[in-house]
Amino acid sequence: MPDGTINPGHIVISSAGRDAGHAYVVLGWYKPQTLLVADGRGRKVVSPKKKNVKHVKWHSIANNVAEVLAGGLTITDEEIRQALAHIEATG
């Protein structure tokens, strides 16, 4: 298991690659250094992006998403879009 600094429900910003600057919600870990992330639009829950943990910066946590994921429930793309829209609106 990774060191726990980034957990499901956290919002991260891509810092490398063609998607640099793009915000994602962390869905979980794929491998010890690889996150599964989605934005609810281009990268949906059913096909999350694999992103190296070195290529993202932690931004904040989406509490509602984190609670759903911690409870073992399925998150929807709409919930992810709402969490990211809230972050974009508040800065």
N, C-alpha and C positions, 0 to 999 in steps of 0.2 A: 504494500500500500504506500502511496506517496506520502510525503511529509505532512500533508494536511493543511498547507497554507492556502490552497484553493480548493473549495468544496463545491458540490452540486448546489446550484442556486446563486452562486456568485456571478457577477457581471464582470467580464473581462474585455479589454480592448486589444485587438490584434496590433502587434508592433512590427511585424515582418510579413513579407509576402505581398501578393497583389491585393489582398484585403486589408492592408495596414490602415489603422484608424477605425475599423469597423467594430461595432459592439456585438458581443455574443453573451448568451447565458450558458453557463457550464451545466451540462447534464450528468456528467460523471467522468470516470477515468477509463481509458482504453488500455493503456499500458502505463508503467510507472512514470514515464515522462510525456505522455500523450493524453490530452483532454478530448472529450467529446463535447462539442459546442453547437448551438443552434441559434438562429435569429428569428425563426418563425416565418420568414419570407423565402429567401434564397436557400437557406439551410434549415430544413424542417426537422421536427422531432424524429420522424421515421428514417431520415438519412442525415444524421448529424455530421459535422465536419470534424476531422481529426486534426488537432492543433498541438504542436509542440509547446510544452509549458514555458520554454525559454522565449517563445515568440508572442507571449501575451503579457499584458500588464493588468493587475487587479484594479478594479474601479470601485465596486461597491457590492452590496448583496441585495438580492430581490427576495425579501422575507417571505412573501406569499409563495413564490416558486420553490424556495428552499424547504418550506414546510410541506408542500405537496410531495417533493422528491424524497424528503426524509421519511414521510409516511408510507413510501413505497407505491404511491399512486402514480398514474400516468398524467403527465403535463400536456397541455394542448398548445398548439402554435399560437393561438389567440392570447393565451396567458403570457407567453414569452413576448409577443409583440407589445402587449400592454405594459409589461415590466420595463422593456427597453424604451418605450415611448415616455414613460414616467421619468426615466433617467435623463433622456434627451431634453425633456421639458424643464427639469430642475437643474440640469447642468451636471 
